[in-house]
Each structure stands twice: as structure tokens, then as C-alpha cells.
Amino acid sequence: MFNPILSELVAREQYKDHLTQAEQRGLANAAIARQPADRFDPPTSLGNLLIAVRHLFQTLARAD
């Protein structure tokens, strides 16, 4: 037995589900696109290393 009202309700729910999935995919893709590329940046790495060494020496100086 074919019920057109029930069929319409099912179609609307499926459409809402498709829209929700498309929105979630779009948000996920946008979040992935905003992630920085994994690149080696020598000046930044050297700067971070120097800061870490300075903190190490400051800690050692306070320990004595």
C-alpha cells in the first residue's frame, strides 16, 4: 500500500539529512584548509631553540 504523505515525510527527512551531511563536510573541509602546512622554518626553529636554552640557563642560575 502506497501512502503519499508518509512518502513525502520520508523524503523531507532524507533531504534534511543530506543537507546536514553536506554542511558537516563543508565545516570539516574548512577546518582542514585552515591548518598550517607542516614546513620547516629555520629562523623560527632556531629562535625557539635559543629561547629554550636561555630558560634552561636561567633555571640553572637560580638553582645555585
Number of C-alpha atoms within 10 A of each C-alpha: 3 6 7 9 9 10 10 11 11 12 12 12 11 12 12 12 12 12 12 12 12 12 12 12 12 12 12 11 11 11 10 10 10 8 8 7 7 6 6 8 8 9 9 10 11 11 11 12 12 12 12 12 12 12 12 11 12 11 11 10 9 7 7 5
